[in-house]
């Protein structure tokens, strides 16, 4: 019993010194996590088309329920590109189309029709934007790029391409669409200094016709582009996954065109520039032609030069002269009404600029530094030693203090007292 009392006294003394009490445990706040349960996703699976009247606030997929006073009254969603644009469904599929929503908005008796299409990445969305914009449209400051033509506005923001048609446009129409752009899902607006694909930056700027630049990812968009390219899709070879930037130009001689084709590797680009050169010199050698095998056999006896890294001008019959050049994975083709000297200058200005993006840390992270680990181990050892010494000093010092101020009190208890008895009578 005396031992229990002794340990209770020491425990209470330690607890009072540390500011702890049994009741304090119950007073500590409970840090319980909050679990957020998301509602079932409204994203359609498979090829689904639905029309919903009087939509609820949660039913919208791409477009908001309301913005700047415009209220959504009906909308339809689809994962089929033919529902978004039957005439250009193949081109939309090449750009990475994933979902489309068409909605009708009402405000003060006026109607606004909005179509939004989502693509797999920003480049595909910008490619679709360049595909739909027309030369007569005027550039506008909206999203990551916009053009307008009276009541029709097209703009791109991130992975979304939006087309809006006002029934009766007003002075506040542009402000309303800016409000819409800020509420669209995706990355923050203007988070990129240059939202367009980098390949378009290789196109010459001198004489560029407005809204003529196109970003192409497949043969359907290539065939539907307004540029009259002298190269068939089979020569470009879209099975090699090329990316193409095209544009029309106004020159003193008339109208010219530029193709900048980027292949995945320089080796593929070298192979394709030779194929393009051979096609221009021997049009019958195009893949699928009747004389292709005979021309290929003839070229095998006369192998092509190792490279075409300098501008090469070739006669192309009715198409006049065509200038070729390869730089890295890029193949540039300049054709149309343009002088040979100017065409070579344009080709010489197109040079591949390798941009290396290093996505690994440039220095060792703290958690990967073995030195920090060793230092942390020694710090922990030092901390444990310090705590041990503090406990020794505390308990030893407490015993000394209690005996100093209470010299007559036996803290060890009666049962623990030792009596030494001397038998002096013997």
Order of alpha helices (4+ residues) and beta strands (2+ residues): alpha-alpha-beta-beta-beta-alpha-alpha-beta-beta-alpha-beta-beta-beta-beta-alpha-beta-alpha-alpha-beta-beta-alpha-alpha-beta-beta-beta-alpha-alpha
